[in-house]
């Protein structure tokens, strides 16, 4: 039995294969994927995993915000690509679209995982926000669930920061990247950003993708900032200090929500910044609590685990209904 999960990440498309006891991974940069044909993407999948497409039992796919549907369903039953609008928060490269279309048109059995939004089964108070998290974060959370945890908070910290709360094996809420804690590139719109948008100096999306802590530094991108942090450069460490503080605040807010469900749960950190040891130490110190760390592959692996369990006729994933086959 062969199951594949696909993580539509900010900088790359990550793929994971679960076949028996074996787990394999690989990634394509989003610009790289955008330059490939649909068949080239499928050939890359076959070659990297040493598998033929006809032997794949099910793929679990994530795409963009996933806000146009609320149940796990056949990818071919989606209207468009499962979005309310192609406009939104984030940088567009076309790589995710190319991968989505390659899978949808391949004939391989495939399901789409939704994001969390106002139509989702979460704590009703969280629905003051139109969108809570994109679908690949459910992959991360499901992988943690498969490790044996039913009550936890997971914060995915990288280009942006998104934090989810899971109580009794069901996701009850999340804080999306454009609401609270900044990442390296992205963050919420503050007063000056709102003024800039109103005055026509930039779009709201441009303000969002430039609101991270990178703007406080002389570095050009995430890789340069993290490299500088490894060398102990002051501006880079200050940017990470800022991320760690706000991520800890966001985690604490999700723990507050969990208290209403009579638990506090474990804390997990994920993403390229979340797995940075300096940031982990800072967050632990802020919270006074241990944090476990996941690597960059766990969203894709969790999606593959969703494919495996949906194939085995699981009817609910973290409280999200399954409408398949």
C-alpha contacts under 8 A as a table, 3 or more apart, distances in Angstrom:
res1	aa1	res2	aa2	distance
1	X	19	X	5.71
1	X	20	X	6.53
1	X	55	X	7.92
1	X	56	X	7.33
1	X	57	X	6.34
2	X	17	X	6.89
2	X	18	X	5.87
2	X	19	X	4.55
2	X	20	X	7.39
2	X	55	X	6.99
2	X	56	X	5.07
2	X	57	X	5.47
2	X	58	X	7.18
3	X	17	X	5.66
3	X	18	X	5.22
3	X	19	X	6.44
3	X	56	X	6.19
3	X	57	X	5.87
3	X	58	X	5.22
3	X	59	X	5.83
3	X	60	X	7.99
3	X	304	X	5.56
3	X	305	X	7.58
3	X	307	X	6.01
3	X	308	X	5.81
4	X	15	X	6.89
4	X	16	X	5.47
4	X	17	X	4.51
4	X	18	X	6.37
4	X	56	X	7.67
4	X	58	X	6.57
4	X	59	X	4.65
4	X	60	X	6.30
4	X	301	X	7.95
4	X	303	X	7.33
4	X	304	X	4.64
4	X	307	X	6.89
5	X	15	X	5.77
5	X	16	X	5.21
5	X	17	X	6.64
5	X	59	X	5.75
5	X	60	X	4.84
5	X	61	X	6.14
5	X	300	X	4.88
5	X	301	X	6.04
5	X	302	X	7.06
5	X	303	X	4.30
5	X	304	X	3.77
5	X	305	X	7.43
5	X	306	X	7.83
5	X	307	X	6.95
6	X	13	X	6.91
6	X	14	X	5.70
6	X	15	X	4.68
6	X	16	X	6.60
6	X	59	X	7.65
6	X	60	X	6.35
6	X	61	X	5.08
6	X	62	X	6.18
6	X	299	X	7.95
6	X	300	X	5.07
6	X	303	X	6.45
6	X	304	X	7.46
7	X	13	X	5.73
7	X	14	X	5.01
7	X	15	X	6.43
7	X	61	X	7.11
7	X	62	X	5.92
7	X	63	X	7.96
7	X	136	X	5.51
7	X	139	X	7.91
7	X	299	X	5.93
7	X	300	X	4.78
7	X	303	X	7.38
8	X	12	X	6.82
8	X	13	X	5.01
8	X	14	X	6.78
8	X	62	X	5.78
8	X	63	X	5.74
8	X	64	X	6.69
8	X	96	X	6.21
8	X	136	X	6.60
9	X	12	X	5.20
9	X	13	X	5.68
9	X	14	X	7.15
9	X	136	X	7.58
10	X	91	X	7.91
10	X	159	X	7.02
11	X	29	X	6.25
11	X	30	X	6.01
12	X	27	X	6.44
12	X	28	X	5.60
12	X	29	X	4.19
12	X	30	X	4.83
13	X	27	X	5.52
13	X	28	X	5.16
13	X	29	X	6.09
13	X	30	X	6.06
13	X	33	X	7.79
13	X	95	X	7.65
13	X	96	X	6.91
14	X	25	X	7.28
14	X	26	X	5.97
14	X	27	X	4.24
14	X	28	X	6.47
14	X	297	X	7.08
14	X	300	X	6.08
15	X	25	X	5.52
15	X	26	X	5.44
15	X	27	X	5.90
15	X	300	X	5.62
15	X	301	X	7.76
16	X	23	X	6.90
16	X	24	X	5.60
16	X	25	X	4.40
16	X	26	X	6.79
16	X	297	X	7.51
16	X	300	X	5.25
16	X	301	X	5.23
16	X	304	X	6.33
17	X	22	X	7.82
17	X	23	X	5.45
17	X	24	X	5.09
17	X	25	X	6.36
17	X	49	X	7.09
17	X	301	X	7.27
17	X	304	X	6.45
18	X	21	X	7.19
18	X	22	X	5.79
18	X	23	X	4.67
18	X	24	X	6.80
18	X	301	X	7.66
18	X	304	X	6.36
18	X	305	X	7.47
19	X	22	X	5.20
19	X	23	X	6.49
23	X	301	X	7.94
24	X	49	X	6.75
25	X	49	X	7.72
25	X	297	X	7.20
26	X	48	X	6.95
28	X	32	X	6.22
28	X	33	X	5.94
29	X	32	X	4.96
29	X	33	X	6.12
29	X	95	X	7.69
30	X	33	X	5.09
30	X	34	X	6.13
30	X	93	X	6.41
30	X	94	X	7.11
30	X	95	X	4.35
30	X	96	X	6.55
31	X	34	X	5.01
31	X	35	X	6.46
31	X	93	X	5.99
31	X	94	X	7.19
31	X	95	X	5.74
32	X	35	X	5.37
32	X	36	X	6.77
32	X	95	X	7.04
33	X	36	X	5.25
33	X	41	X	7.17
33	X	94	X	7.78
33	X	95	X	4.61
33	X	96	X	7.45
33	X	98	X	6.77
33	X	99	X	7.03
34	X	37	X	7.91
34	X	93	X	6.80
34	X	94	X	5.06
34	X	95	X	3.86
34	X	96	X	7.43
34	X	97	X	7.76
34	X	98	X	5.90
35	X	95	X	7.60
36	X	40	X	5.82
36	X	41	X	6.39
36	X	98	X	7.76
37	X	40	X	5.07
37	X	41	X	6.39
37	X	98	X	7.52
38	X	41	X	5.23
38	X	42	X	6.50
38	X	98	X	6.47
38	X	99	X	6.98
38	X	101	X	7.11
38	X	102	X	4.51
39	X	42	X	5.07
39	X	43	X	6.12
39	X	102	X	6.94
40	X	43	X	4.99
40	X	44	X	6.05
41	X	44	X	5.05
41	X	45	X	6.28
41	X	99	X	6.83
41	X	102	X	6.92
42	X	45	X	5.03
42	X	46	X	6.27
42	X	53	X	7.62
42	X	102	X	6.95
42	X	103	X	7.73
43	X	46	X	5.02
43	X	47	X	6.05
44	X	47	X	5.16
44	X	48	X	5.94
45	X	48	X	5.39
45	X	49	X	6.06
45	X	51	X	7.89
46	X	49	X	5.39
46	X	50	X	5.49
46	X	51	X	4.89
46	X	52	X	5.56
46	X	53	X	6.51
47	X	50	X	5.03
47	X	51	X	6.86
51	X	55	X	7.12
51	X	56	X	7.84
52	X	55	X	5.58
52	X	56	X	7.18
53	X	56	X	5.48
53	X	108	X	6.87
54	X	108	X	6.96
56	X	59	X	7.50
56	X	108	X	6.90
56	X	109	X	7.71
57	X	108	X	7.64
57	X	109	X	6.51
57	X	311	X	7.76
58	X	108	X	7.05
58	X	109	X	4.98
58	X	110	X	5.31
58	X	111	X	7.43
58	X	307	X	5.79
58	X	308	X	7.24
58	X	311	X	6.89
59	X	108	X	7.51
59	X	109	X	6.37
59	X	110	X	4.47
59	X	111	X	6.20
59	X	304	X	6.96
59	X	307	X	5.86
60	X	110	X	5.81
60	X	111	X	4.94
60	X	112	X	5.84
60	X	113	X	6.79
60	X	303	X	5.62
60	X	304	X	6.14
60	X	306	X	6.79
60	X	307	X	5.12
61	X	75	X	7.89
61	X	100	X	7.42
61	X	110	X	7.04
61	X	111	X	6.10
61	X	112	X	4.89
61	X	113	X	6.19
61	X	303	X	7.28
62	X	66	X	7.33
62	X	112	X	5.95
62	X	113	X	5.56
62	X	114	X	7.33
62	X	135	X	5.70
62	X	136	X	5.83
63	X	66	X	5.99
63	X	81	X	7.49
63	X	82	X	7.84
63	X	96	X	6.58
63	X	97	X	7.65
63	X	100	X	6.97
63	X	112	X	7.89
63	X	135	X	7.17
63	X	136	X	8.00
64	X	83	X	7.81
64	X	96	X	7.49
64	X	134	X	6.57
64	X	135	X	7.64
65	X	83	X	6.84
65	X	114	X	7.86
65	X	115	X	5.85
65	X	133	X	7.17
65	X	134	X	4.50
65	X	135	X	6.66
66	X	69	X	6.71
66	X	82	X	5.52
66	X	83	X	5.46
66	X	113	X	7.32
66	X	114	X	4.75
66	X	115	X	4.53
66	X	116	X	7.74
66	X	134	X	6.07
66	X	135	X	6.11
67	X	70	X	7.27
67	X	82	X	6.62
67	X	83	X	5.22
67	X	84	X	5.98
67	X	114	X	6.55
67	X	115	X	5.50
67	X	116	X	6.87
67	X	117	X	6.27
67	X	131	X	7.27
67	X	134	X	7.76
68	X	82	X	4.70
68	X	83	X	4.23
68	X	84	X	4.63
68	X	114	X	7.78
69	X	78	X	7.86
69	X	82	X	6.03
69	X	83	X	7.49
69	X	114	X	5.99
69	X	115	X	7.84
69	X	119	X	7.84
70	X	114	X	5.40
70	X	115	X	7.04
70	X	116	X	7.16
70	X	117	X	7.85
70	X	119	X	6.25
70	X	120	X	5.57
70	X	320	X	7.48
70	X	321	X	7.94
71	X	113	X	7.21
71	X	114	X	6.23
71	X	320	X	6.03
71	X	321	X	5.14
71	X	322	X	5.69
71	X	323	X	6.24
72	X	111	X	6.59
72	X	112	X	5.79
72	X	113	X	5.01
72	X	114	X	6.26
72	X	320	X	7.12
72	X	321	X	6.31
72	X	322	X	4.67
72	X	323	X	5.68
72	X	324	X	7.13
73	X	77	X	7.11
73	X	78	X	7.80
73	X	111	X	5.26
73	X	112	X	5.61
73	X	113	X	7.16
73	X	322	X	6.37
73	X	323	X	4.92
73	X	324	X	5.29
73	X	325	X	7.49
74	X	77	X	5.44
74	X	78	X	7.25
74	X	109	X	7.90
74	X	110	X	5.99
74	X	111	X	4.35
74	X	112	X	6.15
74	X	323	X	7.62
74	X	324	X	6.13
74	X	325	X	6.87
75	X	78	X	5.69
75	X	104	X	6.35
75	X	110	X	5.76
75	X	111	X	4.80
75	X	112	X	4.97
76	X	104	X	6.24
76	X	110	X	7.98
78	X	81	X	6.11
78	X	82	X	5.53
79	X	82	X	5.79
79	X	83	X	7.97
80	X	83	X	7.04
81	X	100	X	7.87
82	X	114	X	7.80
83	X	86	X	6.54
85	X	88	X	7.26
88	X	205	X	6.78
89	X	178	X	7.62
89	X	205	X	5.34
89	X	208	X	6.78
89	X	209	X	7.54
90	X	205	X	6.65
90	X	208	X	7.59
90	X	209	X	6.31
91	X	209	X	7.33
93	X	96	X	7.63
94	X	97	X	5.19
94	X	98	X	6.21
95	X	98	X	5.17
95	X	99	X	6.33
96	X	99	X	5.21
96	X	100	X	6.07
97	X	100	X	5.06
97	X	101	X	6.11
98	X	101	X	5.28
98	X	102	X	6.06
99	X	102	X	5.03
99	X	103	X	6.30
100	X	103	X	5.39
100	X	104	X	6.12
101	X	104	X	4.98
101	X	105	X	5.88
102	X	105	X	5.40
102	X	106	X	5.92
103	X	106	X	5.11
103	X	107	X	7.45
103	X	108	X	6.84
103	X	110	X	7.31
104	X	107	X	6.87
104	X	108	X	7.63
104	X	110	X	7.27
111	X	307	X	7.49
111	X	324	X	7.75
113	X	135	X	5.75
113	X	136	X	7.81
114	X	134	X	7.38
114	X	135	X	5.17
115	X	131	X	7.95
115	X	132	X	7.55
115	X	133	X	5.64
115	X	134	X	4.36
115	X	135	X	4.04
115	X	136	X	7.79
115	X	138	X	7.75
116	X	119	X	7.66
116	X	120	X	5.60
116	X	131	X	6.25
116	X	132	X	5.26
116	X	133	X	5.29
116	X	134	X	6.55
116	X	135	X	7.12
116	X	174	X	7.98
117	X	120	X	5.41
117	X	127	X	7.00
117	X	129	X	7.65
117	X	130	X	5.63
117	X	131	X	4.24
117	X	132	X	5.39
117	X	133	X	7.27
118	X	127	X	5.14
118	X	129	X	7.37
118	X	130	X	5.53
118	X	131	X	6.61
120	X	320	X	7.60
121	X	124	X	7.99
121	X	172	X	7.53
121	X	319	X	7.04
121	X	320	X	6.92
122	X	126	X	7.13
122	X	127	X	7.93
122	X	171	X	6.52
122	X	172	X	4.41
122	X	173	X	5.63
123	X	126	X	5.68
123	X	127	X	7.47
123	X	172	X	5.14
123	X	173	X	6.05
124	X	127	X	5.44
125	X	128	X	6.21
126	X	129	X	6.33
126	X	132	X	7.81
126	X	173	X	6.10
126	X	174	X	7.53
127	X	130	X	6.25
127	X	131	X	7.78
129	X	132	X	6.79
131	X	176	X	6.94
132	X	173	X	7.23
132	X	174	X	5.19
132	X	175	X	5.40
132	X	176	X	4.81
133	X	137	X	6.85
133	X	162	X	6.92
133	X	174	X	6.32
133	X	175	X	6.83
133	X	176	X	5.12
133	X	177	X	7.80
134	X	137	X	6.19
134	X	138	X	7.84
135	X	138	X	5.44
135	X	139	X	7.11
136	X	139	X	5.00
136	X	140	X	6.77
136	X	299	X	5.80
136	X	300	X	7.46
136	X	303	X	7.37
137	X	140	X	5.07
137	X	141	X	6.30
137	X	156	X	7.67
137	X	164	X	7.93
137	X	299	X	6.46
138	X	141	X	4.97
138	X	142	X	5.93
138	X	299	X	7.55
138	X	302	X	7.75
138	X	303	X	7.80
138	X	318	X	7.98
139	X	142	X	5.13
139	X	143	X	6.22
139	X	298	X	7.29
139	X	299	X	4.54
139	X	300	X	6.47
139	X	301	X	7.17
139	X	302	X	4.20
139	X	303	X	4.61
139	X	306	X	7.39
140	X	143	X	5.27
140	X	144	X	6.55
140	X	298	X	5.53
140	X	299	X	4.19
140	X	300	X	7.61
140	X	301	X	7.80
140	X	302	X	5.49
140	X	303	X	7.73
141	X	144	X	5.18
141	X	145	X	6.26
141	X	154	X	6.96
141	X	164	X	7.82
141	X	166	X	7.89
141	X	299	X	7.87
141	X	302	X	7.32
142	X	145	X	4.82
142	X	146	X	6.10
142	X	302	X	5.42
142	X	303	X	7.61
142	X	305	X	7.60
142	X	306	X	7.26
142	X	317	X	7.55
142	X	318	X	6.88
143	X	146	X	4.99
143	X	147	X	6.38
143	X	298	X	6.61
143	X	299	X	7.34
143	X	301	X	6.83
143	X	302	X	4.25
143	X	303	X	7.84
143	X	305	X	7.04
144	X	147	X	5.00
144	X	148	X	6.86
144	X	149	X	6.10
144	X	302	X	7.95
145	X	148	X	5.31
145	X	149	X	4.81
145	X	150	X	5.84
145	X	169	X	6.93
146	X	149	X	7.14
146	X	305	X	7.99
149	X	152	X	6.96
149	X	169	X	7.68
150	X	166	X	6.86
150	X	167	X	6.24
150	X	168	X	5.09
150	X	169	X	4.39
150	X	170	X	7.73
151	X	165	X	7.83
151	X	166	X	5.38
151	X	167	X	4.59
151	X	168	X	5.65
151	X	169	X	6.45
151	X	263	X	6.98
151	X	264	X	7.09
151	X	265	X	4.61
151	X	266	X	6.65
152	X	165	X	6.10
152	X	166	X	5.37
152	X	167	X	6.77
152	X	264	X	7.00
152	X	265	X	4.20
152	X	266	X	4.54
152	X	267	X	5.78
152	X	268	X	7.43
153	X	163	X	7.02
153	X	164	X	5.63
153	X	165	X	4.60
153	X	166	X	6.29
153	X	251	X	6.73
153	X	254	X	6.74
153	X	255	X	6.96
153	X	265	X	6.67
153	X	266	X	6.28
153	X	267	X	5.00
153	X	268	X	6.23
154	X	163	X	5.60
154	X	164	X	5.41
154	X	165	X	6.76
154	X	251	X	7.69
154	X	267	X	5.88
154	X	268	X	4.55
154	X	269	X	5.72
154	X	270	X	7.26
155	X	161	X	6.88
155	X	162	X	5.73
155	X	163	X	4.12
155	X	164	X	6.47
155	X	247	X	7.35
155	X	251	X	6.85
155	X	267	X	7.97
155	X	268	X	6.36
155	X	269	X	5.06
155	X	270	X	6.11
155	X	274	X	7.65
156	X	160	X	7.88
156	X	161	X	5.63
156	X	162	X	5.35
156	X	163	X	6.19
156	X	269	X	5.97
156	X	270	X	4.46
156	X	271	X	5.11
156	X	274	X	6.51
157	X	160	X	5.91
157	X	161	X	4.46
157	X	162	X	6.70
157	X	183	X	6.30
157	X	247	X	7.70
157	X	269	X	7.27
157	X	270	X	6.06
157	X	271	X	4.93
157	X	272	X	6.71
157	X	273	X	5.33
157	X	274	X	4.97
158	X	161	X	6.23
158	X	183	X	5.69
158	X	184	X	6.33
158	X	271	X	5.14
158	X	272	X	5.16
158	X	273	X	4.89
158	X	274	X	6.82
159	X	183	X	5.01
159	X	184	X	4.74
159	X	185	X	4.87
159	X	186	X	6.05
159	X	212	X	7.76
159	X	222	X	7.15
160	X	177	X	5.66
160	X	181	X	7.97
160	X	182	X	5.92
160	X	183	X	3.75
160	X	184	X	6.17
160	X	185	X	6.25
160	X	186	X	4.99
160	X	187	X	6.55
160	X	212	X	7.36
161	X	176	X	7.29
161	X	177	X	5.26
161	X	181	X	5.94
161	X	182	X	5.87
161	X	183	X	5.06
161	X	186	X	7.99
161	X	187	X	7.86
161	X	247	X	7.10
162	X	174	X	7.20
162	X	175	X	5.73
162	X	176	X	5.01
162	X	177	X	5.26
162	X	181	X	7.74
163	X	174	X	5.47
163	X	175	X	5.39
163	X	176	X	7.01
163	X	250	X	6.93
163	X	251	X	6.65
163	X	254	X	7.56
164	X	171	X	7.21
164	X	172	X	7.91
164	X	173	X	5.91
164	X	174	X	4.16
164	X	175	X	6.62
164	X	254	X	7.07
165	X	171	X	5.86
165	X	172	X	5.88
165	X	173	X	5.42
165	X	174	X	6.09
165	X	254	X	5.75
165	X	255	X	7.36
165	X	257	X	7.68
165	X	258	X	6.90
166	X	169	X	6.00
166	X	170	X	5.26
166	X	171	X	4.22
166	X	172	X	5.73
166	X	173	X	7.40
166	X	258	X	7.67
166	X	318	X	7.80
167	X	170	X	5.38
167	X	171	X	6.35
167	X	172	X	6.61
167	X	258	X	6.54
167	X	261	X	6.70
167	X	263	X	7.32
167	X	265	X	7.94
169	X	318	X	5.56
169	X	319	X	7.31
170	X	317	X	7.78
170	X	318	X	4.18
170	X	319	X	4.61
170	X	320	X	7.89
171	X	318	X	5.57
171	X	319	X	6.26
173	X	254	X	7.70
174	X	254	X	7.52
175	X	179	X	6.53
175	X	180	X	7.09
175	X	250	X	7.68
176	X	179	X	5.61
176	X	180	X	7.32
177	X	180	X	6.61
177	X	181	X	6.89
177	X	182	X	6.96
177	X	183	X	7.87
177	X	186	X	7.02
177	X	187	X	5.99
177	X	188	X	7.00
178	X	182	X	7.98
178	X	186	X	7.41
178	X	187	X	5.30
178	X	188	X	4.34
178	X	189	X	7.24
178	X	208	X	6.75
179	X	187	X	7.32
179	X	188	X	5.21
180	X	187	X	7.04
180	X	188	X	5.90
180	X	246	X	7.79
180	X	250	X	7.23
181	X	187	X	6.56
181	X	188	X	7.43
181	X	243	X	7.13
181	X	246	X	5.00
181	X	247	X	5.62
181	X	249	X	7.89
181	X	250	X	6.47
182	X	185	X	7.68
182	X	186	X	5.93
182	X	187	X	4.16
182	X	188	X	6.76
182	X	211	X	7.08
182	X	212	X	5.09
182	X	213	X	6.77
182	X	243	X	6.23
182	X	246	X	7.10
182	X	247	X	7.78
183	X	186	X	5.43
183	X	187	X	6.19
183	X	212	X	5.12
183	X	213	X	6.46
183	X	243	X	6.13
184	X	212	X	4.71
184	X	213	X	5.01
184	X	214	X	5.28
184	X	222	X	6.34
184	X	239	X	7.77
184	X	243	X	7.58
185	X	209	X	5.71
185	X	210	X	5.73
185	X	211	X	6.33
185	X	212	X	4.21
185	X	213	X	6.57
185	X	214	X	5.93
185	X	215	X	7.95
185	X	221	X	7.80
185	X	222	X	7.42
186	X	208	X	5.49
186	X	209	X	4.36
186	X	210	X	5.71
186	X	211	X	4.99
186	X	212	X	4.35
186	X	213	X	7.97
187	X	208	X	5.53
187	X	209	X	6.80
187	X	210	X	7.34
187	X	211	X	4.56
187	X	212	X	4.95
188	X	208	X	6.06
188	X	211	X	6.44
189	X	192	X	7.87
189	X	193	X	5.39
189	X	194	X	6.31
189	X	204	X	7.89
189	X	207	X	6.58
189	X	208	X	6.11
189	X	211	X	6.83
190	X	193	X	5.24
190	X	194	X	6.26
191	X	194	X	5.18
191	X	195	X	6.34
192	X	195	X	5.02
192	X	196	X	6.12
193	X	196	X	4.96
193	X	197	X	6.18
193	X	204	X	7.92
193	X	207	X	6.04
194	X	197	X	5.14
194	X	198	X	6.13
194	X	204	X	7.79
195	X	198	X	5.07
195	X	199	X	6.01
196	X	199	X	5.12
196	X	200	X	6.21
196	X	201	X	5.18
196	X	202	X	6.26
197	X	200	X	5.11
197	X	201	X	5.91
197	X	202	X	5.36
197	X	203	X	5.54
197	X	204	X	5.86
197	X	207	X	7.55
198	X	201	X	7.75
200	X	203	X	7.02
202	X	206	X	6.08
202	X	207	X	6.65
203	X	206	X	5.13
203	X	207	X	6.29
204	X	207	X	5.01
204	X	208	X	6.20
205	X	208	X	4.96
205	X	209	X	6.27
206	X	209	X	5.32
206	X	210	X	6.22
207	X	210	X	5.25
207	X	211	X	6.06
208	X	211	X	5.28
208	X	212	X	7.97
209	X	212	X	7.15
210	X	214	X	7.91
210	X	215	X	6.97
211	X	214	X	7.98
211	X	215	X	7.03
212	X	215	X	6.36
213	X	216	X	5.46
213	X	217	X	7.39
213	X	239	X	5.36
213	X	240	X	7.78
213	X	242	X	7.24
213	X	243	X	7.14
214	X	217	X	5.41
214	X	218	X	7.76
214	X	219	X	6.79
214	X	220	X	7.60
214	X	221	X	7.13
214	X	222	X	7.52
214	X	225	X	7.57
214	X	239	X	6.84
215	X	218	X	7.65
216	X	235	X	7.55
216	X	239	X	6.79
217	X	235	X	5.59
217	X	236	X	6.75
217	X	239	X	7.22
218	X	235	X	7.66
219	X	222	X	7.97
219	X	224	X	6.00
219	X	225	X	5.73
220	X	224	X	6.53
220	X	225	X	7.57
221	X	224	X	5.49
221	X	225	X	6.31
222	X	225	X	5.10
222	X	226	X	6.10
223	X	226	X	5.26
223	X	227	X	6.05
224	X	227	X	5.09
224	X	228	X	6.15
225	X	228	X	5.10
225	X	229	X	6.19
225	X	236	X	5.57
226	X	229	X	4.91
226	X	230	X	6.30
226	X	236	X	7.04
227	X	230	X	5.22
227	X	231	X	6.65
228	X	231	X	5.09
228	X	232	X	6.41
228	X	233	X	5.47
228	X	236	X	5.92
229	X	232	X	4.89
229	X	233	X	5.53
229	X	234	X	7.65
229	X	236	X	4.97
229	X	237	X	5.44
230	X	233	X	7.67
232	X	236	X	7.58
232	X	237	X	6.75
233	X	236	X	5.65
233	X	237	X	6.34
234	X	237	X	5.21
234	X	238	X	6.08
235	X	238	X	5.08
235	X	239	X	6.27
236	X	239	X	5.15
236	X	240	X	6.37
237	X	240	X	5.04
237	X	241	X	5.99
238	X	241	X	4.89
238	X	242	X	6.24
239	X	242	X	5.18
239	X	243	X	6.39
240	X	243	X	4.98
240	X	244	X	6.01
240	X	279	X	6.45
241	X	244	X	5.13
241	X	245	X	6.20
241	X	279	X	7.12
241	X	282	X	7.18
242	X	245	X	5.24
242	X	246	X	6.42
243	X	246	X	5.41
243	X	247	X	5.92
244	X	247	X	5.11
244	X	248	X	5.99
244	X	279	X	5.72
244	X	280	X	7.77
244	X	282	X	6.08
244	X	283	X	5.50
245	X	248	X	5.26
245	X	249	X	6.34
245	X	282	X	7.58
245	X	283	X	6.82
245	X	286	X	7.09
246	X	249	X	4.91
246	X	250	X	6.15
247	X	250	X	5.00
247	X	251	X	6.12
247	X	283	X	7.44
248	X	251	X	5.03
248	X	252	X	6.11
248	X	283	X	5.49
248	X	286	X	6.41
248	X	287	X	6.44
249	X	252	X	5.08
249	X	253	X	6.26
250	X	253	X	5.07
250	X	254	X	6.44
251	X	254	X	5.18
251	X	255	X	6.27
251	X	267	X	7.95
252	X	255	X	4.95
252	X	256	X	6.26
252	X	287	X	7.38
253	X	256	X	5.01
253	X	257	X	6.59
254	X	257	X	5.00
254	X	258	X	6.33
255	X	258	X	4.88
255	X	259	X	6.36
255	X	264	X	5.41
255	X	265	X	7.53
256	X	259	X	5.23
256	X	260	X	7.22
256	X	264	X	7.59
257	X	260	X	5.59
257	X	261	X	7.33
258	X	261	X	5.10
258	X	262	X	6.56
258	X	263	X	5.49
258	X	264	X	5.39
258	X	265	X	7.65
259	X	262	X	4.81
259	X	263	X	5.12
259	X	264	X	5.76
260	X	263	X	7.49
266	X	291	X	7.28
267	X	290	X	7.14
267	X	291	X	4.96
267	X	292	X	6.27
268	X	291	X	5.46
268	X	292	X	4.73
268	X	293	X	5.60
268	X	294	X	7.09
269	X	274	X	5.10
269	X	275	X	6.77
269	X	280	X	7.76
269	X	291	X	6.70
269	X	292	X	6.17
269	X	293	X	4.80
269	X	294	X	6.11
270	X	273	X	7.56
270	X	274	X	4.80
270	X	275	X	5.97
270	X	293	X	5.95
270	X	294	X	4.86
270	X	295	X	6.05
270	X	296	X	6.85
271	X	274	X	4.93
271	X	275	X	6.04
271	X	294	X	7.40
271	X	295	X	6.45
271	X	296	X	5.46
272	X	275	X	5.51
272	X	276	X	6.60
272	X	295	X	7.53
272	X	296	X	6.55
273	X	276	X	5.05
273	X	279	X	6.90
274	X	277	X	7.87
274	X	279	X	6.48
274	X	280	X	6.46
274	X	293	X	7.16
275	X	279	X	7.59
275	X	280	X	6.90
275	X	293	X	5.96
275	X	294	X	6.69
275	X	295	X	6.42
276	X	279	X	5.50
276	X	280	X	6.35
277	X	280	X	4.97
277	X	281	X	6.24
278	X	281	X	5.37
278	X	282	X	6.44
279	X	282	X	5.09
279	X	283	X	6.19
280	X	283	X	5.24
280	X	284	X	6.12
280	X	291	X	7.32
281	X	284	X	5.15
281	X	285	X	6.16
282	X	285	X	5.12
282	X	286	X	6.21
283	X	286	X	5.06
283	X	287	X	6.13
284	X	287	X	5.29
284	X	288	X	5.52
284	X	289	X	5.40
284	X	290	X	5.72
284	X	291	X	6.35
285	X	288	X	5.11
285	X	289	X	7.28
294	X	298	X	6.64
295	X	298	X	6.10
296	X	299	X	7.15
297	X	300	X	5.63
297	X	301	X	6.22
298	X	301	X	4.83
298	X	302	X	5.79
299	X	302	X	5.09
299	X	303	X	6.22
300	X	303	X	5.04
300	X	304	X	6.29
301	X	304	X	5.03
301	X	305	X	6.24
302	X	305	X	4.91
302	X	306	X	6.22
303	X	306	X	4.91
303	X	307	X	6.30
304	X	307	X	4.97
304	X	308	X	6.20
305	X	308	X	4.96
305	X	309	X	6.17
306	X	309	X	5.22
306	X	310	X	5.95
306	X	317	X	7.30
307	X	310	X	5.22
307	X	311	X	6.01
308	X	311	X	5.22
308	X	312	X	6.40
309	X	312	X	4.85
309	X	313	X	6.51
309	X	314	X	5.54
310	X	313	X	4.95
310	X	314	X	4.82
310	X	315	X	6.95
310	X	322	X	7.41
310	X	324	X	7.64
311	X	314	X	7.29
314	X	317	X	7.41
314	X	322	X	7.39
315	X	321	X	6.11
315	X	322	X	4.86
315	X	323	X	7.50
316	X	319	X	5.61
316	X	320	X	5.42
316	X	321	X	4.59
316	X	322	X	5.36
317	X	320	X	5.04
317	X	321	X	6.52
317	X	322	X	7.11
